[in-house]
Amino acid sequence: MNVQVVYCNHQSANLSIRERLAFPNKDVLTRAYEELRSRFPQSEHVVVSTCNRVELYIAQEDPDDAPTHAQLAEFFADFHQVPIVEFFDDLLECQGPQAVRHLFEVASSLDSMVLGESQIVNQIKAAYEFSMETNANGPLTNTLFQRAIEVSKRVRTETKLSEGKVSIASVAVGEFGKSIFSKFDDKTVLILGAGEMALETLTYLKGEGVKRILVCNRSLDRAQKLAEEYDGQARSWEDLDACLSQADVIVSTTGASQPVITASKFREIRRKTGPRPTFILDLGAPRDFESGVGEIDDGVFLYDIDDLEATCERNRQRRTVEIAKARAIIDEETTRFMQDVYHKATGPIVKRLREHWHDISRQELEILYRKLPDLGDREREVIEKSIYRIVNKLLHPPLETLRDEARQGPPHGMIATLKRLFHLD
């Protein structure tokens, strides 16, 4: 078995690179899985594409079937029509235990900008479930992602990483928003998009006392459903300009492939509203607001995913002890997972060896019984138990050695030796 991951996250690349390599919606992701199956038919695939990371997990039964780093880079370049030279150095790769550890760290939010945030494990679950819907996954990635979700739960249970402000929305509003507004109960909040990030942000803002909420989405049905849940007002996408004019706080999570608010459009909005303070939290990947929006006047405060890093790093520093506890759990779980994988790799040879020796013992017993037809049932039972114990004792040393070897890695050499020694298929 081989596991590998190529990734481009907030630590390894700037936002513009992540935007260009992202898979912003299910239609794009479905096409990506089709292309991956065409290029690498012997591999299983799971793509994790969020506002601050793009990761492709790949697994194969035979390590010789694993695509190279260059082949995976070519996939990204061809699929997104981005020259390789523009992102090759930002596309990192891990294999084997390092890839497993990376996923466990991501699912446990150790690799997140907001340390301990719970949203990432839900995104991991959603990515895994969609790979199942599109038949892109398989038994190896199933085991890997199910274990990652279990590890995440253990980290949350056994450490204090998730205490306090740990979600992207809560940190963004709590740190940035409160530096602009002393209170939110008299503010009009506009949500662009109606996905999970919007839901989490609304939950936090309602806790801050927000009363007037506008939800604007290309799908009016989705906007209405979210607005009803939070006593807000749904608006059609055609009313976007009017909504922007009314809003004091804008949270954008559309998932569009291009910015939905250009600098020129928002400049027109500001001519109507004047330079009153407006807090914009752009959580889209790619970005929903052009960067020039933040430079229109001194009243516009535009923050995107990259702007969260400094604040999140301070949270990380305050939790160094909990990080150490979490890493110890992840190291333990990574070792256990790899040992399980290596042990499973020896399963077929162990099964075949036992069957081979017990087949021989049964054949010899049949010969013996033909020579001694007067043996009673009691005598036959005693003989069979003795033969069974002898076979198991003879098998014990090679199988024990095989298990020991499997703790360190796939014991391909020993498996090949056992096949030759005992003439196993």
N, C-alpha and C positions, 0 to 999 in steps of 0.2 A: 504493500500500500504506500502511496505517496500523497502528501497534502502540500499545497503551495498556495500562497496568496501574493498578489500584486496589488499595491495600494498607493493612493495619493490622498493624504489627509491634511488636516490643518497644520500638522507639524512638519510635513514634508514638502508642501507646495503652497503657493499663494492662491488666493480665491479665484483669480482669473483662470488659472490652470485647472482647478477643480471644476469650475463652471463648464469649461470646454470639454471635459471628459465625463461629465455627469450623465446619468440616465434619469431624466426628470419626471418621467411618467411610465405607466405600465405598457403603453403601446411601444414606446422606445425600448423598454426593457425586454418585451416579447421579441422584438426584432433582433435584439442583441443576443438573446438565448438561441435563436434560430441560427445566427451566424456562428456562435460558439460551437454549437453541435456540428455544424458543417465543417468547421476548421479542425475541431478536436473531438472526433466522435467517440474516442475511448475515455473521455473525461466526464466527470460530473461538475456542475457549475452552480455557484450561488453568488449573486451580485448584491452588495450592500452599497446603496447610493443615497446619501443623506445631505443635509445642508453643509456639512463640513468634512465629508469623506467620500471617496469612491474606492471600493475594494472588490476584487474578484477572487473568490475562493475556488480552487480546483482540486479534484482528487481523482486518483486512478488506482486500479488494482495493481497494475504493472508500472513501476517507476520509469521504465523505458518509454512508456506512452506519454510522459509528461511533456507539455510544450515548453520551449525555451523562453527565456525572458524576452529575447528579440521577437519571437513569434507572437507573444502576448502584446508587446508594444505595437507590433504591426496591426493587430486586431483593433486596438484603441485608435490608432492613426487612421486606418481605413474606415472604421465605423463612424468616427466623428469628423472625418476629413480635417484632421489636424496633423501637420508635419511632425514626424517623430522627434526631430531635433529640438522642438519647442517644449517637449515634456519628458524626454527619455530619462534625464537625470533626476526628475521628480517622481518617477515611477519606481517605487521600492519593491523588493521581493523578499519573502521568507519561505523556507521549506521545512518539512518535517516538524520536529518539536517546536521550532521557532514560530512556524505558521500557526500551530495549535495554540501556543502561548499568546500570540498576538490576538487571535479571535477571543480567547478567554479575557484578555485585558480590555478589549473593546466592549464586549458584552457586560463586563463588570464596571465599565465607565472609568477605568484607570487611564484610558487613552483619550478621554474626552476633554474638551476645553473646560467644561464645568464638571469638576471632579465629583463623582457620586451621583450624577443625574440619572434618573430612571428611564428617561425617554429612549435611550439608545438600545436597551434590551428589547423594548417594544418594536423598534425599527429592525433589530436583528430577527425577531420573530416574524415580522411582516415580510422581510426579504426571504427568509427561509420558506415561509408558507407560499409565497408567490413562485419561488423556484419549483415547489412541488406542483403547483397548479399548471405550470408550463412544462412539467416533466424534464426539467433541467438538472434536478438533483439525483441522488441515488443512495444506496445503503451507506456509503462511506461519509458523505456529507450529512446524511440524516443523523448518524451517530455523533458526528462532530458538533453539529449545531444544537442538538438536543442536550449534549453534555455542556456546551457553552451556556445555555440557558440555566441549567442546574448550578453551574459554577457561579453565575451572576447572583442567583438567589442565595447561595451560601455566603458570598462576600457581603451582600446586604444584611444578612442575618448576623454574621459574626464580627462585623466591623461597624464603625460609626460614619462611614463615608457619606451616607445619604442624609445625615442630619443637617438641618438648616437649609439655606437657599442653595439648591443643587440643580435646578432645571435651568435651561438656557433662558426661558421666558422670565423666571423669577429673578435671576441675576441681572438680566438686561433691564427689566423694569425697575427692580429694586436699587440697582447701582446707578444706572444711567438716567432712568426716568425721574428718580427722586432728586437728581442733581439739577433738574430743569423745573419740576413742579413740586411744590410742598405737599400737595394733596391731589387726588384724582377724582373725588366724588362730584366735582363740578365740570369735569372734562368730557368731551365727546370723543369716543374711541371708534376708530374705523378699522375693521379687519378685512384684509384682502385675501381671499382664499378661504377654504373651510376644512382644512386638513387637521391632522393631529396637533401640529404646532400651534395652530390658531386656537384650538380647543384648550390647550394647556395655558396659553397666554390669557385667554378670556377668564379661565378659572382663577388665575392669579389676580387679574385686574378687578374682578368682582370682589375678591377678598380685600382689595384696596378701596372699595366703596364706589366703583364706577357705576353710574346709573344709565347713561345714554350710550348705547352701543349700536353701531351700524355694521352690517355684514354685507360685503359686496363680492359677488362671485359670478363667474361666467355661467355656472349652473345655478339658476334662481332657486331650484328645489333644494339644493344643498345649503344655499344661503338661508333659506327659510327654516330649514330644520335646525340649523345651528342657532339662528336668531331666536327661535321659539324657546330653545332650551335655556337661553340666558336672558330672556325678556328684552331682546334687542329688536332691531328693525332690519329686515332683509331689503336689499336694494339690487336692482338689475345692473348688469355691467354697463349699460348705456348711461346710467346715472353716476358713473365713476367720478367725473369732474365735479359734480355738485357735492358728492361725498367728501372728496379731497378738500373742498373749500370749507366744509363744516368741521373737519376733524382737528382736534388738538393733539391726539395720539394716533399714529398709524402703524399697524402691525401687518406686515406683508409676508404671505407664505403661499404664493400662487403655484409654484412649480413650473412656471412658464419657461420656455427655452430661450427667450429674449427679454430684456427689461420691458416692463409694462408701463413704467412711468419714465419718460425722458426728461432731460433738463429743460428743454424748451416747453414741454407741456406743463411742468410744475412751475415754471417761471410765469406762465399765464395765470395759473392758480394764485400765485402770490400777488399778482397785480390786483386781484379782487379782494384778497384777505388782508393785505398789508403784512408787515414784518412781525406779526404776533408769534410767540413761541410755538413751535410745532415739533413734536418728538416723533421721529420716524425710526422704527425698528425693522430693518430689512433682513428677514430670516430666510429669504429665498436662495436657492442654489440651482441655477444661476441667479444672480441678483435681480430683484424686481425693479429697483430704482437705479438709474444711472448715477455714477459717483458725483457728477457735476451738480446734482440736486442739492447736495450739502453745501455748495459754495454760492448759492443764489443770494442769500442774505444772512445776517447774523441771527435771525430768528429760527432758522432751520437747523435742527440737530439730527443728523442722519448717522445711524450706526448700523454696521453689518456684522456678519459672523466674525470676521477678523478682528473687529474692534472689541470683541468679548475676551480675547486671549489674555490681556494683562490682568483684568479682574479675576478671571478664572485661575490664573497662575498664583495670585495671592491666596485664593482658597486652597489651592494645592499645597502651598507652603505651610498653611495652618494645620494641615492634616497629615503631616509626614509620618507620624506614628501609625495612623490608620492605613496609610499607603503600604507601609512595611508589612502590616498584618495581611492586607489583601494580596500583596505579592507572594507572601509565603503560602497562602491558600492556593493561588494560581500555579505556583511552582509545583506544589504537591499534586494538584489535579492534572497538570500537564504530564507529569511523570506517570501518574496512574493511568491516564488515557493512553499514552504511548505504550505502556506495558500491556494494557488490554489489547491494543492493536497488534503488537508484536506477538502476543500469545495467540490471538486468533489466526495469525499467519501460520502458526505451527499446527493448528487444529486438523487440517486435512491429512498431514503426514502422520500425526499421532493416531488418528482414526484408522488410516490405512494400515499402519504398522500393527495395531491391535487386531484388526480384522485378519490380517495376513497370518499372524502367529496363532490366533485362535482357530482359524480355518485348518491350519496344519495339525493342531492338537485334536480337533474333531475327526479329521481323517485318520489319524493314528489310533484314536479310540475305537473307531469303527472296525479297523483291522484287528485290534485287540479283542473286541467283543466277538468277532467271527471266529477267532481262535479259541475263545473261552465262552462258548455258548451257555454254559451252565451257571454263569454268574447271576446272582440275584439282584433285585433292584437296589437293595441296601449296599451291596458291594460296588455296584456301578456308581452309585451316588458318591461314595467315599473316593473312588478313583478319579471321578470327574472333578471333585473339589480339589484334590491334590494336584491334578494337572493344571487347573485354573490358577492355583496359587503359584505353581512353578513358573508358568508363563508370565504372570504379573511381576514376579520377583526378577525374572530375566529382563523384562522390559523396563523395570524401574530405573536402572542406571542411565541408559541412553535417553529416556524421556526426562529424567531429572536434569541431566546435562542440557538437554534441549530447552527446558524451561528457564534454566539459569542464563543461557545464551540469549534467550528472547527478552530478558529484562533490559539488555543493553541495546537491542536493535534487531531487525529482521535477521534471523540466523540462516541466511541463504546457503552459506557454505556447508553447514551441518545438515541442513535438509537435503542438499544434493548428495552428501556423503551417505546418509541413511538410505536414500533411494538406490544408490549404487550397491551398497553392502547387502541390502535385502531384496534387490531386484523388484522394487516397487514401481508401478507406473506413475 
